[in-house]
Every structure is written in structure tokens, then in C-alpha cells.
Amino acid sequence: MLRRALRLRLGQCLSGRGLGTYRGGSTLDCDGKVSKIKKKIQSIFPGRAWSPLYDTSHLPPERSDVVIVGGGVLGLSVAYWLKRLEKQQGAIQVLVVERDHTYARASTVLSVGGIRQQFSLPENVQLSLFSAEFLRNINEYLAVVDDPPLDLQFNPSGYLLLASEEGAAIMERNVKIQRQEGAKVCLMSPEQLQKKFPWINTEGVALASYGLENEGWFDPWCLLQGLRRKLQSMGVLFCQGEVTRFISSSSHMETASGEQVTLKRIHEVHVKMDHSQEFQPVECALVVNAAGAWSGQIAELAGIGTGPPGTMQGTKLPVEPRKRYVYLWHCPQGPGLEAPLVADPSGAYFRREGLGNNYLGSCSPTEEEEPDPGNLEVDYDFFQEKVWPRLAQRVPAFETLKVRSAWAGYYDYNTFDQNGVVGPHPLVINMYFATGFSGHGLQQAPAVGRAVAEMMLEGHFQTINLSPFLFGRFYFGEKAQEHCIL
Amino acid sequence: MAAPRASLRLVAPVWNRGTSGIRGLSKAVDPEGSQRKGRTLLQFLTDHFYDVEAVREYLLRKQVLKVQKKNRSFTYIEERYGPYVAGAYFVLKQGGAVKFRDREWMRANEQGLSSLEFRKLQEVPVEAVDASGCAINYQGLDNLLALKELQSLSLQRCPHVDDWCLGRLYHLADSLQELSLAGCPRISERGLACLHHLQNLRRLDISDLPSVSNPGLTQILVEEMLPHCEVLGADWAQGLKVGPEEQSPDAAGSPIPA
């Protein structure tokens, strides 16, 4: 019956053409019409998005329990743990809104991909330890029936952080904290360092800390695709669009001490489609801000920071995009297979890439030298003036290197204390943050996703206590400063 | 429940195929999926019925749990008899062989493992372990790393030993002299990079590793990394072809003058 209907329509289409119009192109036009009719009939069947007026299959659904703004590794990790920790299978509808499905400017895929436990805050060490365990067992966590297992291309080579005289005491204190949390880090003197890695110039190095287990680097694209694949099998919806508006309602409350507080609740998220003015209002219960470098803009849309400065209402989310370069060079006499990711006290770092004597590395610029984050153009002069001299001083073999290529990416830089923001906003009560990790978001993403999911489902952190990373610290001025930032 | 038929392919995915390219992993861009014209009945059912998918996920999970159960640590034996006996018991239970100092190789026999022998061997260190083909994974390696005087370790053809496990072998750096990783499907050159801690190693066998992308080059790099060690494995000339001068000596002619 379906085929007869199609043939009838085809016949009408052929005879409906007037004289002298599109004789040659009529067959092509009819094929297009046929497929459109087929699509319309298919959309009437149960299980498809049907709208009597026009085709809406490209739009996100009209309502969803949780809307996650940002489809990078943090957003997908939150979605994964929400679906995994839900009480009943299929209880929570999750929608992930990602502006660019090619991830051309996303920090996740442009990252160097390192994972380390050598941090100064115990919470950061715990987050990295759990994330390492997640990556190690990734084929148990993200297993999908009938799909091949994931190969993260993990290099367990470790991180080697070098410290000068001034930083040696801080490094020893940090290593003590890391060992208390269970990280396997060893301290090395300059003589031991010279013996183990003869290609290092130990001048100016007073102490070195070398991560022995669970540290190294991996392929972030593979992790992202693995998460996407698993989420699709768990029933999470993906949508390509941009969040342009939040519709919210406010209610005035009085605290116990008599202060007036305005609490806001987001009811709808307007998702605008690519290259058109069409948008879909998605009704939601919870919103997760995992937009990475653009989290500040999303927070402003929700009205965070609009208020007199010095109050909680006037406290903005201090996350902004900062551009960072990564250079790839070839050095035929460079360090061999055993080279870890070496970080100089001056801030320059490098690691081996592949087997062909290629190396990746860069340096974080100081506040004065910060490049303009408007575009992702690479400045090779920065390498010539700032990165190369420091690397050549540390590894003499790098004096003869040749730069092959370079790229730039964004850090979702937290200007307050360079650590992540997790948890709900005190006033916009249904917006949760999972952003601001300033360069170590990828390596902590699985653990942060679990923490945010626990906060959303239970109301408090259950496994790792991330209370020092809540939003309130920006208003109260309590910095959770991370000293080891690369 | 009846055992599944072989043709229905309820077995866990093959580990060797994982390195065929990262971008080929997403469902949308799956080269193997598009070439697979005749999909089996089971896969069709899995795509259309949640129940079938749930059962298959459960069976997959059961296989993983089976391996984890084999690799649990025997804390009672360790407290009672010490780390050497606990490690030996672990290896013997998995089907491997153990050699205590000044004793012969021991393997589990049909009657199982008798505990009488172990009481005598509490203080005797284990010198060599042959865990070929055993289902040892990252967790189970704890038992082996407690054997501080181990001199020879053979992990040939172990299906669950991967790069993460090699990153833990530095615990045995003081005593380990011989290591064999031949035929392990999950080990790649990235894991071999962390063997540089084992400075006392004298013999290393890295032949027949399917996940290593460039066996000849890897052999050279590992030899450079461990100068005192004899590295057996790929012949470094195996990837090279005969050059044109040797193929046709007549056509070589005289070199072009500078």
C-alpha cells in the first residue's frame, strides 16, 4: 500500500510539470520529492518525532530532565555517570548540547593528553587517581556489545617535574601529600637524575619528582569517541546547536538572619540550530555548565554575575578562554624511548611523540605575554624566544631541532585559583558547574563527572569530597590554589 | 541455561583488532561495520530488542568478572604463610609453574595444591615464575610484585597483560634478570618504554607482539634503552626490502660524477 501511494505521487509529480519547464531536471526533482514523502510517512510511525506542521527530526526534544551544555570530555563524563548512577534504568533523560560536532576548537581534542597525580591539593590527587583507574579499566566501564574495544594509546612513562632551589621545599611538601593519597612518586637528587636520564642538564635543578605509576599520556580523541559511543548506547540524546537563552523564574526568600535573597530556577533552555534562526525551547529540570572555555558566557546568560559587585549575585564565574600553543618538532639525537614528560622549573615542558624522534612541548606564557584568545593562530616567535631556549638549556640535544608543526587550543582558565568549579550555584539553584580546570580537565574528567553526578542525584559528594571547589569560594575569597600548573 | 552455540558469537570482542585506528571506533565511521554486509541474526536482534541487548551485556560482564575473580588476592594465605607462598599459590592456581630457590619447578597437578609442601617453603624465596598463558591482569600482578627476589619471569601469551601492567614491573628492578613477553596481544611499544627501570635485566624476549606498530624500530630503541640487556625479538631487518642496487647489479652503472 505504501508503494502504491508513492507511485501515485510520483505519477502526479511527473504529469504536474507544465510545458517547457525543467524537462531535463524533472527526474531529479521527483527523486527528492519521493524521499521527502517517505520521510514524512516514516515520521508518523511510533517512536519518531512527529510534528503535524513540519519536519522536526533535526531539533532537540521538547523536554529533557537534564541538559548538559557542552559535549567535551567533562560534559560527556557527567552524562555517563548520571546514567550509570541513576536508580532505575531509563529514569533520567539526558540531552547533551554541543555547538560543534567536529570539535574543531574544543579543548579536549587539542590537548597534549597527559595525566599525572603530582598536584599540591589532595583533592586533585584523588581525582587523578580515580581517573587513572577509569582509563585503565576503560573497556569495562565503556563496553558496548558488538563494538571493538578502545585502545587509548596510553604511554605509562610518567611525569618528571624539576624544581630549582626555591621550589625544592614546596616540591617535598607536595610529594608528601601525594604519597599520603596513594600516588607512587619518587624524589630524585640531581646525581640520581643524571644517572637515570643522561640527556638532562641538571644545572639549576635541586630536586626532581618522578611519577612511577598511573602517569603518562594518552589519546583524548579516543576517550571522547568511546564516551560518545557508550552514551548513545545508554540512551543519551545528542544535539548540535548553541544555547542562546535561559528562561528562568525568580523567587524572593528570606534567610534565617533576615537577609533578602533572590533564588532563580531555570525552566527552559533555548537551543539555536546552526546557520539558521530556528531554535527549540527545551524544558528541563537541571542544567550542567560544561562549556569549557566559554563557560563564562553561559553563566552570564543565566544571570550569574549581574548584580552589585561584592555580593553573591554580583560574583561572576571567573572562567575565561586562554590560548596555549603546542609545538611538534623533530630532533634526531633527542631523548630515547624512556623519556617521561619533563617539566622544567621555568614552565617549559616536552614529551616524546611516537617512535620517530618527534617531541611535543610548549610553555605557559606569563600574565603579561598572554596571547589574544580571539583566534587559534599559532605564534612561532613565541617558540623561538620563550620555549626553545629553555628546552635547549635543559636538554642540550634540543639545540638542533626542527619544528614540524604546531597548533593552539584553549584552557578554560580559572582566573581565581586555576582549579575547577564543581557543584551547584548558590542562587541559580538548578545550574551545576563542571568547568574551569585550567589545563588539567581532561585528566580529571572521569572523577569530576562522577562527583557532579553524585551532587545532582544525592545532593552531596559521596566518593571524593570536592567542597573546596564549590562556587561559593569566589564570593568568600577562599582560594584553593593549585601550585603545579603546566 | 544451555551453553551458547559457537555460531552466535557470544564471545567477548577480539583484543587484537583494537589498534586499527582510533577514528574508526565511532558507530558513524566504522569501516568494519560498513563492510559487514551479512549481519548475523543475533546482532539484528540486539539492535531491535532491549532484552537481547541486556542479556548480552550481562554475559559480557560475567566474563569480565570471571577474570577478576581469578585475580583476587589471597590475603589469608599471605598472612599465614608469607608473600612467597602467596605468590606461588596464585601462580599455581592460574595454571603456571613456580621455582623456589634450590628446588625443582612445581606445577599444579590433578589432585590440586596440597598445603603440606607450602608449610616448609615459607622462608624460601621464589626465583622463577612461568605464567605463560595465565589470565593475570593488573590486579593479579600484586601477588607477583611481592616476590622481591624474583629473577626470571615469563608472561608469554598472557591475554590480559597490557601496557599498564608493564608500568608496574619497576618493583622487581633489583632482582629481575630475565623477562619474556612474547606473544602478549595487548603489549605495545608504549609499555616497553617503561622497562628502562629494570637495569639488572639481562635477557628480554619481545618477539611476536602483534600490537607493536614497528617491531624492528622498537627492537633498536629498546636495545638502546637497556644497554646491558640481550633483547630477543624481531629481527631488525625484517621490515626492510632489498635495495635496487642489489636487485639489478647491471643496471646500476657508474655513479653520477659530482
Interface residues (C-beta under 8 A of the other chain):
Chain A: R136 E140 A143 V145 D146 D147 P148 P149 L150 D151 Q153 F154 N155 P156 S157 G158 L212 E213 N214 G216 D219 W221 C222 Q225 G226 R228 R229 Q232 G336 L337 E338 L355
Chain B: P13 V14 W15 R17 G18 T19 S20 I22 R23 L25 S26 K27 D30 E32 Q43 T46 E53 R56 E57 L60 R61 V64 Y138 D163 W164 L166 G167 R168 Y170 S188 E189 R190 G191 L192 A193 C194 H196 H197 S213 N214 L217 T218 L221 V222 E224 M225
